[in-house]
Amino acid sequence: MSVFSQRHIGPNQTEKAAMLAKAGVSSIDELIDKTIPAHIRLNRELVIDNALSEQEYLNHIQELGKKNKVFRSFIGMGYNETIVPSVILRNVLENPGWYTAYTPYQAEISQGRLEALLNFQTMILELTGLEIANASLLDEGTAAAEAMIMFWNSRSRNDVKEGKNKFFISDSCFPQTIDVVVGRAKNLGIDLVIGDAQSFQPGNEFFGALIQYPDARGVVTDLKPFISRMKESGVQVAVAADILSLVILNSPGSMGADVVFGTSQRFGVPMGYGGPHAA
């Protein structure tokens, strides 16, 4: 075996023996016996069927797929039925020029993918009304949590000294987004306040706020009054937006939002059996 292969296949017998000695055991079996409770172990060999050929597997997975039942979704909450126009499907998703390397011997990201990312980010800039965009975060809920953490970490020294640790979330945000933000805030010392954005008046202890646009009930509100109130108190504002709706709605950036995020699902990503969808 070449030196290159050895570096990538894993520890050799000498390295395994050194690690086992460090752990104070004589074998991997003994290590497993001491770390994994016996009552949760299988205590027998796995029953694994004989391998399928590629065509046998394709036939098998098609038969399984026929058992799926597709229903219309009435849940909403950021998940929508979508279509992909044929011109996009054929010339983007099915066009290998977008995802193959421009020089086969180079291990770089393909030129087509770089161009696709640039096009996507440029579109996001135009729709959100902001000056910089990324591509992308895990899902909308995670993007909301990242916005909160970014506001938290960017507090001034005076804000930190004054103990500004409260973050406002509109109760009209998607419930799954609120849940993710709540989970991320628990261990950071962030005090979350969930309430009505229309009547909320920030105190001196607030550093950030989150609002949905359009909201979980599909209502489109003018964000200017809310954002203006936040700015007067030095509170940074993140807007969870239906990005596709920004084609016809005023951009949050033009109304003073500091961060705008949303999900790519609205651009034609099928819902499948859940999520998340890239944010």
Order of alpha helices (4+ residues) and beta strands (2+ residues): alpha-alpha-alpha-alpha-alpha-alpha-alpha-beta-alpha-beta-beta-alpha-beta-beta
